[in-house]
Amino acid sequence: MNPRRAGSGQPGRIDRPTTYDVRIWNVRKVAGKRGTTYEVRWSVAGKARSRSFKTAALADSFRSGLVSATRRGEPFDVADGIPVSMLDLGKDEQTWYGHARAFTEMKWRGLAPNSRRSVADTLATVTPAFLSTRQGAPDPRVLRDALYGWAFNITRSTDGDDAPSDDVATALCWVERSTVPISALADPTYARAALDALAVKLDGSPAAANTIARKRAVLFSMVEYAIELGHLDVNPLTRIQWTAPKVGETVDRRVVVNPAQARALLDSVGGISRPLVGFFACMYYAGMRPAEVNTLREPDLDLPANGGWGTLTLANSAPTVGGQWTDSGERETRQLKHRAKDETRPVPCAPHLVRILRDHLAEFGTAPDGRLFRGAQGGPVPDSRYGDVWRAARAKALTPAQLASPLARRPYDLRHAAVSTWLNAGVPATQVAEWAGHSVHVLLKVYAKCLAGQDQAARDRIDTVLNPGDTS
């Protein structure tokens, strides 16, 4: 044994005996009852050592590190049996779970509630792909609840009055000690398994393309954070030959109602829930999102007394999200989507909408804070409430064939109809984008299929150029 000590003269390191007496054998494949593992065997100062890995790639990577150290003439630590360069005294290598928690905590404060939920959903989806063992694993549903509802939800505490159930607490302890090091991402087996996990829903059916794209972005952001902290040198996900499904971003023109159909639907709503006529009318005539309609206040309205066009000045939004994802524990009012705090967005208020909103104010007044629309408890109108009313209105206003079609299947389709109507009326895309709260690029991409009659108009213009003197 060599009398040299590892870390001699280095602050914060304890002197440890080292040796150059090292032998390394080939990786051995081991078939067992719980599956195949790959064992790396070596000896340090005559003492046999071994480590088992889930994949051959991980085992080869670890063995290569040992071989490289011997070729460099590096001493091995006698106690731990690894090269001095691999020692990290007093600190274990960061695990996938530990890094996922750190990433969540880093992002949490700056995220909107729905974005927080998206991060938790993504990490709960991919974490089972990074388990080092399945021995003693909890029921998959319990594990999902533990990860999604507790591990990656920073607002919830694991002790106190809101403590998790015993099953969830046990699952949290198990997953904390059962995930691989973050460096295991270098093994394409793990990286590919994580990407594949994004492509299926909880019931095993294929996930929507836009859901996959959203979760993939979260996963990439987490890996980039690992690089920032020095856990990884490069992003291994960029090396995986994995093709995500194409994201269908355009609006299906079949969902778009025409003016007569829209009026019939609003009349139908009036026979079911009169206070919600104005709610849906704001979506159809002003292209508003439901979260924006829920925060519309009387001071935001400029409604001319003698008819004609008015203006709505949108200032806030109240996205639907559970209280467990907010700092207050309740649904929160936030700035407009894609807007800075306190930034407003004016939208035109068509004469039809002016009359509807005036009638609404006369009949129902406002909430104490000036909001036009409110639920039974005084807060925003719940999704479940206006969703139920809309389904009943469709059943009453549409023919059986229309009811079975995608036509206005969701209340949000009224907003699509509004934007499509503006574009087809010839309003410049820049103006429509401003009213709708989109960029021009996104506007034209999303509503490309809703521009009715554009093909014929283009042909007419080309025909005029090719036949300038033809007036027939």
Stockholm file with secondary structure:
# STOCKHOLM 1.0

chainA/1-472         MNPRRAGSGQPGRIDRPTTYDVRIWNVRKVAGKRGTTYEVRWSVAGKARSRSFKTAALADSFRSGLVSATRRGEPFDVADGIPVSMLDLGKDEQTWYGHARAFTEMKWRGLAPNSRRSVADTLATVTPAFLSTRQGAPDPRVLRDALYGWAFNITRSTDGDDAPSDDVATALCWVERSTVPISALADPTYARAALDALAVKLDGSPAAANTIARKRAVLFSMVEYAIELGHLDVNPLTRIQWTAPKVGETVDRRVVVNPAQARALLDSVGGISRPLVGFFACMYYAGMRPAEVNTLREPDLDLPANGGWGTLTLANSAPTVGGQWTDSGERETRQLKHRAKDETRPVPCAPHLVRILRDHLAEFGTAPDGRLFRGAQGGPVPDSRYGDVWRAARAKALTPAQLASPLARRPYDLRHAAVSTWLNAGVPATQVAEWAGHSVHVLLKVYAKCLAGQDQAARDRIDTVLNPGDTS
#=GR chainA/1-472 SS CCCCEETTTCTTCCCEEEECCEEECCCEEEEETTEEEEEEEEEETTEEEEEEESSHHHHHHHHHHHHHHHHTTCCEETTTCSBGGGCCTTCCCCBHHHHHHHHHHHHHTTSCHHHHHHHHHHHHHHGGGGBSCCTTCCCHHHHHHHIIIIITCTTSCSSSTTCCCHHHHHHHHHHHHHBCBGGGGGSHHHHHHHHHHHTBCTTSSBCCHHHHHHHHHHHHHHHHHHHHTTSCSSCGGGGSCCCCCCCCCSCCGGGCCCHHHHHHHHHHHHTTCGGGHHHHHHHHHHCCCHHHHTTCBGGGEECCTTSSCEEEEECCBCCCCCGGGSSSSSCCCBCCTTSCTTCCEEEEECHHHHHHHHHHHHHHCCCTTCBSCCCTTSSSCCHHHHHHHHHHHHHHHSCHHHHHSSTTCSTTHHHHHHHHHHHHTTCCHHHHHHHHTCCHHHHHHHTGGGCTTHHHHHHHHHHHHHCTTCCC
#=GC SS_cons         CCCCEETTTCTTCCCEEEECCEEECCCEEEEETTEEEEEEEEEETTEEEEEEESSHHHHHHHHHHHHHHHHTTCCEETTTCSBGGGCCTTCCCCBHHHHHHHHHHHHHTTSCHHHHHHHHHHHHHHGGGGBSCCTTCCCHHHHHHHIIIIITCTTSCSSSTTCCCHHHHHHHHHHHHHBCBGGGGGSHHHHHHHHHHHTBCTTSSBCCHHHHHHHHHHHHHHHHHHHHTTSCSSCGGGGSCCCCCCCCCSCCGGGCCCHHHHHHHHHHHHTTCGGGHHHHHHHHHHCCCHHHHTTCBGGGEECCTTSSCEEEEECCBCCCCCGGGSSSSSCCCBCCTTSCTTCCEEEEECHHHHHHHHHHHHHHCCCTTCBSCCCTTSSSCCHHHHHHHHHHHHHHHSCHHHHHSSTTCSTTHHHHHHHHHHHHTTCCHHHHHHHHTCCHHHHHHHTGGGCTTHHHHHHHHHHHHHCTTCCC
//
